[in-house]
């Protein structure tokens, strides 16, 4: 059984901690009392009269008794404390489910006629017990990290009536994983936080969670949502994807058609291979094999390729890439190390002094077919796109100098560290702006094995992250990329990421105007911005291709995003014309309740 630390998902993997469970195998089903009428070899003497056989305690009863005892111990020994929300963090706080979908009629502007029917849905953390928790005990202290919390889906449904008039509805719903059901049924925190904290606090969380629930961490499934072969799945690096009924947001269950073949974590960002439609994924673990790659058939029914990539360490691999022929792996030094934890250090740590490399392998290759390219140590959780160009494999991703996961070293002020990290990049202050992310390109020559070019695509005017593209261009050369724009001042004030705009990258066009932080000789990509009003921030942005057969350009479509105004406390969905990017949204749809900030979103067109 596996589980991790999830970026929204990243959690430590259960398989790295085995617990002997003698009560499972001690009494087998075939250990039934023998008959008192057995034959005898001693002259056919009658057997002694039957006696009452004492009741045998079943494995289930033993387990229930043991778990009950452990529950009482945890209730007595562990104190669960809320991690409070600051005033600047109020829209990170969770909301309740609203029940059935609610009609939405307050729309400024209009939904375009060529906008496709479908569902815009975003995943994100929504702690079921009001806030993320810290657990304090005689063993030490452990805490949830900012990306944890039960997954909640927020969806806007776009449907047309017979007269071609739009009908829009809103609904939210928890992703009902196995651990969600445990917490819901108990109506109090069940799992002990087991990612961040003192060594004793984290280790005690591992042990008691495993003994009570058979897994080290909660399965949040709170990071992303994707479609494959007409089915829809939520994902996070802590477990298998959960299938979702896209019409009701009801959780159907774990992706069972590949469950027997794939028994580990699953990236939040699997990629569909160009042309074949196969889904490529990776899963990391705290013990060997540290990273495994898999390829799922286009119909989603079976795992057609699975290979141990034979990494020498466990790294958080939140994203991966594909091209027409290759898979792309980022082996960057955000390292999960249980030995370090046992020695009193952190479970997860960004080790900038360690090596970083990018791996490129054929679609169905093995570890020996991987070509590794050494690059400067950095953090890049999100890939914009990968493609082949001549002998080169081109990788574009959002790069920063430090890792936002998990945060500062033990003993440091967490808020102060994030606050400094989110500040605007300033070359004269090395202890600030280290989380400032920018689109970056690596060009890897597959013949020579040389990194022929590595450079930022944008200057330091804005920090850019959470990239997305027209997904029809995944794995092939694209002209345009999109990101959310980090509000450095607001993020620093909150100690958490806030995005006050959108950016469109014109990848093939150069920006001839030198911006702040640039010098002579710098060549950057042209960027167009769509900035929001003051105190207004977005999450879950996605590209929506235009409906119909008259699509000519890659950017024929719209950007759709969840937006919240912190002054009015009103949440909306914006639809922005991708070709008139800096213009006002063509539609602003006001939602019936607050939508907290979250992680990744997607637009799912109606299949029929």
C-alpha positions as CSV (number, residue, x, y, z in Angstrom):
1,X,0.0,0.0,0.0
2,X,1.4,3.4,-0.9
3,X,0.8,7.0,0.2
4,X,2.9,10.2,0.1
5,X,3.3,13.8,0.9
6,X,1.0,15.5,-1.6
7,X,1.2,18.8,-3.4
8,X,-1.9,19.4,-2.7
9,X,-0.7,17.3,-3.0
10,X,2.8,15.4,-1.8
11,X,3.0,12.8,1.0
12,X,5.4,10.3,2.3
13,X,4.9,6.9,0.8
14,X,3.5,4.1,3.0
15,X,5.5,1.4,1.2
16,X,8.6,2.8,2.9
17,X,7.3,1.8,6.3
18,X,6.3,-1.8,6.6
19,X,4.5,-2.9,9.8
20,X,4.3,-6.6,10.8
21,X,0.7,-7.5,11.4
22,X,0.7,-11.0,13.0
23,X,-3.0,-10.8,13.7
24,X,-3.8,-11.0,10.1
25,X,-2.3,-14.4,9.5
26,X,-2.4,-16.0,12.9
27,X,-5.8,-17.6,12.5
28,X,-6.5,-18.8,9.0
29,X,-10.0,-19.6,7.8
30,X,-9.0,-23.2,7.6
31,X,-8.1,-23.3,11.3
32,X,-11.5,-24.6,12.3
33,X,-12.1,-27.0,15.3
34,X,-11.6,-30.7,14.3
35,X,-14.6,-33.0,14.5
36,X,-15.1,-35.0,17.7
37,X,-16.1,-38.0,15.6
38,X,-12.6,-38.8,14.2
39,X,-11.6,-42.3,13.5
40,X,-9.0,-44.1,15.7
41,X,-6.3,-46.6,14.8
42,X,-6.4,-48.3,18.3
43,X,-9.0,-50.9,17.9
44,X,-11.8,-48.7,16.8
45,X,-12.3,-47.2,20.3
46,X,-14.9,-44.5,20.4
47,X,-13.5,-41.0,20.7
48,X,-14.0,-39.1,23.9
49,X,-17.3,-37.2,24.1
50,X,-17.3,-33.8,22.5
51,X,-16.5,-30.8,24.6
52,X,-17.4,-27.2,24.2
53,X,-14.8,-25.5,22.1
54,X,-13.8,-22.0,23.4
55,X,-14.7,-19.2,21.0
56,X,-11.7,-18.2,18.9
57,X,-11.1,-14.5,18.5
58,X,-11.2,-13.8,14.8
59,X,-8.6,-11.6,13.1
60,X,-11.2,-8.9,12.6
61,X,-12.1,-8.9,16.3
62,X,-8.4,-8.7,17.2
63,X,-7.8,-5.9,14.8
64,X,-10.8,-3.9,15.9
65,X,-9.8,-4.3,19.6
66,X,-6.3,-3.2,18.8
67,X,-7.4,-0.2,16.7
68,X,-9.8,0.8,19.5
69,X,-7.0,0.7,22.0
70,X,-4.8,2.7,19.7
71,X,-7.5,5.3,19.1
72,X,-7.9,5.8,22.9
73,X,-4.1,6.2,23.2
74,X,-4.0,8.7,20.4
75,X,-6.9,10.7,21.8
76,X,-5.2,10.9,25.1
77,X,-1.6,11.4,23.9
78,X,-2.0,13.8,21.0
79,X,-3.4,17.3,21.0
80,X,-4.7,18.6,17.7
81,X,-4.3,22.3,17.2
82,X,-5.7,24.5,14.4
83,X,-3.2,26.4,12.3
84,X,-4.9,29.8,12.3
85,X,-5.6,31.8,9.2
86,X,-4.3,35.4,9.1
87,X,-6.6,38.2,7.9
88,X,-4.6,38.2,4.6
89,X,-5.2,34.4,4.3
90,X,-9.0,34.5,4.7
91,X,-9.8,33.1,1.3
92,X,-7.6,30.1,1.9
93,X,-10.1,29.0,4.6
94,X,-12.4,26.1,3.7
95,X,-16.1,26.3,2.8
96,X,-19.0,23.9,3.2
97,X,-20.6,21.8,0.5
98,X,-23.7,23.5,-0.9
99,X,-25.5,20.4,-1.9
100,X,-27.2,20.2,-5.3
101,X,-26.0,22.4,-8.2
102,X,-27.3,26.0,-8.1
103,X,-28.3,28.0,-11.1
104,X,-26.2,31.0,-11.9
105,X,-27.8,34.0,-13.6
106,X,-25.7,37.0,-12.7
107,X,-23.4,37.4,-15.7
108,X,-21.6,40.5,-16.8
109,X,-21.0,40.4,-20.5
110,X,-22.0,37.2,-22.3
111,X,-20.8,33.7,-22.9
112,X,-19.6,33.4,-26.5
113,X,-21.7,31.4,-29.0
114,X,-18.7,29.3,-30.0
115,X,-17.8,28.5,-26.4
116,X,-18.2,24.7,-26.0
117,X,-20.7,23.1,-23.7
118,X,-18.9,21.4,-20.7
119,X,-17.7,21.7,-17.2
120,X,-15.0,24.0,-15.8
121,X,-13.8,22.3,-12.6
122,X,-11.0,23.1,-10.2
123,X,-9.4,21.1,-7.4
124,X,-8.0,22.4,-4.2
125,X,-7.4,21.8,-0.5
126,X,-10.5,22.3,1.8
127,X,-9.7,21.0,5.3
128,X,-12.8,19.1,6.6
129,X,-12.2,20.1,10.2
130,X,-12.0,23.9,9.6
131,X,-8.2,24.3,9.3
132,X,-5.0,22.4,8.8
133,X,-3.7,20.8,12.0
134,X,-0.6,20.5,14.1
135,X,-0.3,17.5,16.5
136,X,1.5,17.9,19.8
137,X,2.5,14.9,21.9
138,X,5.2,13.4,24.1
139,X,6.9,12.3,20.9
140,X,7.2,15.8,19.5
141,X,5.3,18.1,17.1
142,X,4.1,17.5,13.5
143,X,2.1,19.8,11.2
144,X,0.3,19.7,8.0
145,X,2.0,21.7,5.3
146,X,0.2,24.3,3.2
147,X,-0.6,22.0,0.3
148,X,-2.5,19.5,2.5
149,X,-6.2,19.3,3.2
150,X,-9.1,17.3,1.9
151,X,-9.8,17.8,-1.9
152,X,-12.8,19.8,-2.9
153,X,-14.0,20.3,-6.5
154,X,-15.6,23.5,-7.6
155,X,-17.4,23.3,-10.9
156,X,-19.4,25.6,-13.3
157,X,-21.6,23.7,-15.8
158,X,-22.1,25.2,-19.2
159,X,-25.2,23.9,-21.1
160,X,-27.3,25.2,-24.0
161,X,-31.0,24.9,-24.2
162,X,-32.8,24.1,-27.5
163,X,-33.1,27.8,-28.2
164,X,-29.3,28.1,-27.9
165,X,-29.5,30.1,-24.6
166,X,-26.9,29.3,-22.0
167,X,-27.8,27.7,-18.7
168,X,-25.0,27.8,-16.1
169,X,-24.9,26.1,-12.7
170,X,-22.4,25.9,-9.9
171,X,-21.6,23.0,-7.5
172,X,-18.9,22.1,-5.1
173,X,-18.2,18.7,-3.5
174,X,-15.5,16.9,-1.6
175,X,-13.4,14.2,-3.2
176,X,-14.5,11.3,-1.1
177,X,-11.3,9.2,-0.7
178,X,-11.0,6.4,1.9
179,X,-9.3,8.7,4.4
180,X,-12.0,11.4,3.9
181,X,-14.6,8.9,4.8
182,X,-12.7,8.0,8.0
183,X,-12.5,11.6,9.1
184,X,-16.1,12.3,8.1
185,X,-17.4,9.3,10.0
186,X,-15.3,10.1,13.2
187,X,-16.2,13.8,13.0
188,X,-12.8,14.7,14.3
189,X,-9.2,14.6,13.0
190,X,-8.2,10.9,12.6
191,X,-4.8,11.0,10.9
192,X,-1.8,12.5,12.7
193,X,0.1,15.0,10.4
194,X,3.2,13.2,9.2
195,X,5.2,15.3,6.8
196,X,6.7,18.3,8.6
197,X,7.9,18.6,12.2
198,X,10.3,17.1,14.7
199,X,11.7,13.7,13.9
200,X,9.8,12.1,16.8
201,X,6.6,13.9,15.9
202,X,6.7,12.8,12.3
203,X,7.8,9.2,13.0
204,X,5.0,8.8,15.6
205,X,2.5,10.0,13.0
206,X,3.8,7.4,10.6
207,X,3.5,4.5,13.1
208,X,0.1,5.3,14.6
209,X,-1.4,6.1,11.2
210,X,-0.1,2.9,9.7
211,X,-1.2,0.8,12.7
212,X,-4.7,2.3,12.8
213,X,-5.5,2.9,9.1
214,X,-3.0,0.9,7.1
215,X,-1.4,4.0,5.5
216,X,1.1,6.6,6.6
217,X,-0.8,9.7,5.4
218,X,-4.2,10.8,4.3
219,X,-5.2,10.4,0.7
220,X,-6.3,14.0,-0.1
221,X,-6.6,13.8,-4.0
222,X,-6.7,17.6,-3.9
223,X,-4.3,18.8,-6.6
224,X,-5.6,18.3,-10.2
225,X,-8.3,16.8,-12.3
226,X,-7.8,15.3,-15.7
227,X,-9.7,13.3,-18.4
228,X,-8.7,10.0,-20.0
229,X,-10.8,7.9,-22.4
230,X,-14.0,9.7,-21.4
231,X,-13.5,9.3,-17.7
232,X,-12.4,11.9,-15.2
233,X,-10.0,11.6,-12.3
234,X,-8.6,13.7,-9.4
235,X,-5.0,13.3,-8.5
236,X,-2.3,14.1,-6.0
237,X,1.1,12.5,-5.3
238,X,-0.3,10.7,-2.3
239,X,-2.2,7.9,-3.9
240,X,-4.0,6.6,-6.9
241,X,-6.4,8.8,-8.9
242,X,-10.0,8.9,-7.9
243,X,-12.6,8.6,-10.6
244,X,-15.2,11.3,-10.6
245,X,-18.7,11.5,-12.2
246,X,-18.2,14.8,-14.0
247,X,-22.0,15.5,-14.0
248,X,-22.5,15.2,-10.3
249,X,-18.9,15.5,-8.9
250,X,-19.6,12.2,-7.0
251,X,-16.5,10.1,-6.3
252,X,-16.9,6.8,-8.1
253,X,-13.8,5.2,-6.6
254,X,-10.1,4.4,-7.3
255,X,-9.0,3.9,-10.9
256,X,-9.5,0.2,-10.6
257,X,-8.7,-0.9,-14.1
258,X,-5.0,-0.3,-13.5
259,X,-4.9,-0.7,-9.7
260,X,-3.4,-4.2,-9.8
261,X,-0.6,-3.1,-12.1
262,X,0.2,0.3,-10.6
263,X,0.6,0.1,-6.8
264,X,2.2,3.4,-6.0
265,X,1.8,7.1,-6.3
266,X,0.6,8.9,-9.4
267,X,1.7,12.3,-10.6
268,X,-0.7,15.2,-10.5
269,X,0.2,16.0,-14.1
270,X,0.1,12.9,-16.3
271,X,0.5,13.6,-20.0
272,X,-1.3,12.3,-23.1
273,X,1.2,11.2,-25.8
274,X,0.7,12.9,-29.1
275,X,-1.0,10.8,-31.8
276,X,-1.4,7.6,-29.7
277,X,-3.5,9.2,-26.9
278,X,-1.7,7.0,-24.3
279,X,-1.4,8.4,-20.8
280,X,2.2,8.7,-19.4
281,X,2.6,9.0,-15.7
282,X,5.3,8.6,-13.0
283,X,5.2,7.8,-9.3
284,X,7.9,8.4,-6.7
285,X,8.5,6.6,-3.4
286,X,10.7,6.9,-0.3
287,X,12.2,3.5,-0.9
288,X,13.5,1.8,-4.0
289,X,12.3,1.8,-6.7
290,X,12.4,5.6,-6.1
291,X,10.7,6.5,-9.4
292,X,8.7,4.4,-11.8
293,X,7.3,5.4,-15.1
294,X,4.1,3.9,-16.6
295,X,2.2,4.2,-19.9
296,X,-1.6,3.5,-19.8
297,X,-3.5,2.4,-22.9
298,X,-5.6,5.0,-24.8
299,X,-8.8,3.3,-23.6
300,X,-7.6,3.5,-20.0
301,X,-8.1,-0.2,-19.4
302,X,-4.5,-1.4,-18.8
303,X,-1.0,-0.5,-18.1
304,X,1.0,-1.3,-21.2
305,X,4.5,-0.2,-20.0
306,X,6.0,0.1,-16.6
307,X,9.7,0.6,-15.8
308,X,11.9,1.4,-12.8
309,X,14.0,4.5,-13.7
310,X,16.6,3.4,-11.2
311,X,17.1,6.8,-9.6
312,X,19.7,7.0,-6.8
313,X,17.4,9.1,-4.5
314,X,13.8,9.9,-3.9
315,X,12.8,13.2,-5.4
316,X,9.4,14.9,-5.5
317,X,8.4,14.6,-9.2
318,X,5.2,16.6,-9.4
319,X,5.2,17.0,-13.2
320,X,6.7,15.3,-16.2
321,X,6.7,15.8,-20.0
322,X,6.2,14.0,-23.3
323,X,7.2,14.7,-26.9
324,X,6.2,12.7,-30.0
325,X,8.8,10.1,-29.2
326,X,10.1,10.7,-25.7
327,X,9.3,11.0,-22.0
328,X,10.9,13.8,-20.0
329,X,11.8,13.4,-16.3
330,X,13.0,16.2,-13.9
331,X,15.4,14.8,-11.3
332,X,15.8,18.0,-9.2
333,X,17.0,18.0,-5.6
334,X,13.8,18.4,-3.6
335,X,14.6,15.1,-1.8
336,X,12.5,12.8,0.4
337,X,14.9,11.0,2.8
338,X,13.7,8.8,5.6
339,X,17.3,8.2,6.8
340,X,17.7,11.9,7.3
341,X,14.4,11.9,9.3
342,X,15.6,9.1,11.5
343,X,18.7,11.1,12.3
344,X,16.7,14.0,13.4
345,X,16.4,16.0,10.2
346,X,13.5,16.9,7.9
347,X,11.7,14.3,5.8
348,X,11.6,16.6,2.7
349,X,14.4,19.1,2.0
350,X,15.5,21.1,-1.0
351,X,19.3,20.4,-1.2
352,X,20.6,23.0,-3.6
353,X,24.2,21.7,-3.2
354,X,23.1,18.4,-4.8
355,X,23.0,17.6,-8.5
356,X,20.1,18.3,-10.9
357,X,19.5,16.7,-14.2
358,X,16.8,16.2,-16.9
359,X,16.2,12.7,-18.3
360,X,14.9,11.9,-21.8
361,X,13.9,8.4,-22.8
362,X,12.0,6.7,-25.6
363,X,8.3,6.2,-24.9
364,X,8.6,2.5,-24.1
365,X,12.3,2.6,-23.1
366,X,14.0,1.4,-19.9
367,X,16.4,3.0,-17.4
368,X,19.4,2.1,-19.7
369,X,17.8,4.0,-22.6
370,X,17.5,7.2,-20.6
371,X,19.8,10.1,-21.6
372,X,20.7,12.3,-18.6
373,X,21.6,16.0,-19.0
374,X,23.2,17.8,-16.1
375,X,21.7,21.2,-15.3
376,X,22.1,23.8,-12.6
377,X,20.3,22.9,-9.4
378,X,16.9,24.6,-9.2
379,X,13.2,23.9,-8.6
380,X,10.6,23.4,-11.4
381,X,7.4,21.9,-10.3
382,X,5.4,22.8,-13.4
383,X,6.3,22.1,-17.1
384,X,4.9,24.4,-19.7
385,X,5.5,22.0,-22.6
386,X,8.1,19.8,-24.3
387,X,8.7,19.1,-27.9
388,X,11.3,17.9,-30.5
389,X,13.1,20.3,-32.8
390,X,15.7,18.8,-35.1
391,X,18.2,16.9,-32.8
392,X,17.0,18.8,-29.8
393,X,14.4,18.1,-27.1
394,X,13.1,21.4,-25.8
395,X,11.7,21.7,-22.3
396,X,10.0,24.8,-21.0
397,X,9.1,25.1,-17.3
398,X,8.6,27.6,-14.5
399,X,11.9,27.7,-12.6
400,X,12.8,29.2,-9.2
401,X,16.0,29.1,-7.1
402,X,14.4,27.4,-4.1
403,X,11.5,25.0,-3.5
404,X,8.2,26.1,-2.2
405,X,7.8,22.6,-0.8
406,X,8.0,22.0,2.1
407,X,9.2,25.4,3.4
408,X,11.9,26.5,5.8
409,X,14.2,24.3,7.9
410,X,13.0,23.2,11.3
411,X,13.2,25.9,13.9
412,X,12.9,28.8,11.4
413,X,9.9,31.1,11.3
414,X,7.6,29.7,8.6
415,X,5.7,32.8,7.9
416,X,8.9,34.9,7.7
417,X,10.5,32.5,5.3
418,X,7.6,32.4,2.9
419,X,7.1,36.2,3.2
420,X,10.7,36.8,2.2
421,X,10.6,34.2,-0.5
422,X,7.6,35.7,-2.2
423,X,9.1,39.2,-2.3
424,X,10.0,40.7,-5.7
425,X,13.4,39.4,-7.0
426,X,16.2,41.7,-6.0
427,X,19.7,40.8,-6.9
428,X,21.1,42.8,-4.0
429,X,19.1,40.8,-1.4
430,X,19.9,37.1,-1.6
431,X,17.7,36.3,1.3
432,X,14.6,37.6,-0.5
433,X,12.8,36.6,-3.7
434,X,14.1,33.0,-3.8
435,X,10.6,31.7,-4.7
436,X,10.4,34.0,-7.6
437,X,9.5,31.8,-10.6
438,X,10.0,32.5,-14.3
439,X,9.5,30.5,-17.5
440,X,12.8,28.9,-18.5
441,X,14.0,26.8,-21.5
442,X,16.5,24.0,-21.8
443,X,17.5,22.7,-25.2
444,X,19.0,19.2,-25.0
445,X,20.9,17.8,-28.0
446,X,20.1,14.1,-28.2
447,X,23.1,13.4,-30.5
448,X,25.8,15.3,-28.7
449,X,24.5,15.0,-25.1
450,X,25.0,18.7,-24.6
451,X,22.7,21.3,-23.1
452,X,22.9,23.7,-26.0
453,X,20.8,26.5,-24.5
454,X,19.4,27.3,-21.1
455,X,17.9,30.7,-20.4
456,X,14.9,32.5,-18.9
457,X,12.1,33.4,-21.3
458,X,11.0,36.4,-19.3
459,X,12.6,39.2,-17.2
460,X,11.9,40.0,-13.6
461,X,8.9,42.2,-14.1
462,X,6.6,39.5,-12.7
463,X,6.9,36.1,-11.1
464,X,5.0,33.6,-13.3
465,X,3.8,30.1,-12.4
466,X,0.9,27.5,-12.8
467,X,1.4,27.4,-16.6
468,X,-1.0,25.9,-19.1
469,X,-1.4,25.6,-22.9
470,X,-3.9,24.6,-25.5
471,X,-3.6,20.9,-24.6
472,X,-4.0,19.9,-28.3
473,X,-0.3,21.0,-28.5
474,X,1.0,18.9,-25.6
475,X,4.2,17.3,-26.8
476,X,4.5,19.2,-30.0
477,X,5.9,22.7,-30.8
478,X,3.6,25.4,-29.6
479,X,3.5,29.2,-30.2
480,X,1.8,30.2,-27.0
481,X,2.0,29.5,-23.4
482,X,0.0,30.9,-20.5
483,X,0.6,31.4,-16.8
484,X,-0.8,32.9,-13.7
485,X,0.9,36.1,-12.5
486,X,2.1,36.1,-8.9
487,X,1.3,39.3,-6.9
488,X,4.7,39.4,-5.1
489,X,3.6,42.0,-2.6
490,X,0.2,40.4,-1.7
491,X,1.9,36.9,-1.5
492,X,4.6,38.2,0.8
493,X,2.0,39.9,3.0
494,X,0.0,36.6,3.2
495,X,2.9,34.2,3.3
496,X,1.0,32.2,0.6
497,X,0.8,32.5,-3.2
498,X,-1.7,34.9,-4.7
499,X,-2.2,35.5,-8.4
500,X,-3.4,38.9,-9.6
501,X,-3.3,38.3,-13.3
502,X,-2.7,36.1,-16.4
503,X,0.2,36.1,-18.8
504,X,0.4,35.1,-22.5
505,X,3.8,34.0,-23.8
506,X,4.4,34.6,-27.5
507,X,7.2,31.9,-27.6
508,X,8.4,32.6,-31.1
509,X,8.4,36.4,-30.8
510,X,11.0,38.4,-29.0
511,X,10.4,41.2,-26.6
512,X,12.3,44.2,-27.9
513,X,11.6,46.3,-24.9
514,X,14.1,45.8,-22.1
515,X,12.3,45.6,-18.8
516,X,13.3,45.9,-15.2
517,X,16.1,43.6,-14.2
518,X,17.4,43.0,-17.7
519,X,20.7,44.0,-19.3
520,X,22.0,44.5,-22.7
521,X,22.1,41.3,-24.7
522,X,19.1,39.7,-22.9
523,X,16.6,38.3,-25.2
524,X,13.2,37.5,-23.8
525,X,9.9,36.3,-25.2
526,X,7.1,38.7,-25.9
527,X,4.5,38.7,-23.1
528,X,1.0,40.1,-22.9
529,X,-0.7,40.6,-19.5
530,X,-4.3,40.5,-18.3
531,X,-4.2,42.1,-14.9
532,X,-7.1,42.1,-12.4
533,X,-8.5,44.9,-10.3
534,X,-6.9,45.6,-6.9
535,X,-7.3,42.8,-4.3
536,X,-8.5,40.3,-6.9
537,X,-6.8,37.0,-7.4
538,X,-7.3,33.8,-9.5
539,X,-6.7,30.1,-9.4
540,X,-7.2,27.0,-11.6
541,X,-6.8,28.8,-14.9
542,X,-7.2,26.7,-18.1
543,X,-7.4,27.1,-21.9
544,X,-10.7,26.4,-23.6
545,X,-10.4,25.7,-27.4
546,X,-13.1,27.2,-29.6
547,X,-15.9,24.9,-30.5
548,X,-16.5,24.0,-34.1
549,X,-14.6,23.2,-37.3
550,X,-13.4,26.8,-38.0
551,X,-10.4,26.7,-35.7
552,X,-7.4,28.0,-37.5
553,X,-4.9,29.3,-34.8
554,X,-3.5,27.7,-31.7
555,X,-4.9,30.6,-29.6
556,X,-8.5,30.3,-31.0
557,X,-10.2,30.1,-27.7
558,X,-10.5,31.5,-24.2
559,X,-8.8,31.5,-20.8
560,X,-11.2,30.6,-18.0
561,X,-10.4,31.0,-14.3
562,X,-11.9,31.2,-10.8
563,X,-11.5,34.8,-9.4
564,X,-12.1,36.1,-5.9
565,X,-12.3,39.8,-4.9
566,X,-11.1,40.1,-1.3
567,X,-12.6,43.6,-0.9
568,X,-16.2,42.5,-1.8
569,X,-15.7,38.8,-0.8
570,X,-17.3,37.9,-4.2
571,X,-16.2,34.9,-6.3
572,X,-16.6,34.8,-10.0
573,X,-15.5,32.9,-13.1
574,X,-13.8,35.0,-15.8
575,X,-13.8,34.1,-19.5
576,X,-11.0,36.0,-21.4
577,X,-10.6,36.0,-25.2
578,X,-7.1,34.5,-25.8
579,X,-6.7,36.6,-29.0
580,X,-7.7,39.9,-27.2
581,X,-5.8,38.9,-24.1
582,X,-5.4,42.3,-22.4
583,X,-9.1,43.3,-23.0
584,X,-11.8,43.0,-20.4
585,X,-13.2,39.5,-19.9
586,X,-16.0,38.7,-22.3
587,X,-17.9,37.3,-19.4
588,X,-17.8,37.5,-15.6
589,X,-20.0,34.9,-13.9
590,X,-20.9,35.7,-10.3
591,X,-21.0,32.5,-8.1
592,X,-23.5,31.9,-5.3
593,X,-20.8,31.4,-2.6
594,X,-17.1,32.0,-1.9
595,X,-14.6,29.8,-3.7
596,X,-11.3,29.5,-1.8
597,X,-8.0,29.6,-3.6
598,X,-6.9,26.2,-4.8
599,X,-4.7,24.5,-7.3
600,X,-5.2,23.2,-10.8
601,X,-8.3,23.4,-13.0
602,X,-9.5,22.1,-16.3
603,X,-12.3,22.5,-18.8
604,X,-14.0,19.3,-19.8
605,X,-16.0,19.6,-23.0
606,X,-19.2,17.5,-23.2
607,X,-18.4,14.3,-25.2
608,X,-22.0,14.0,-26.6
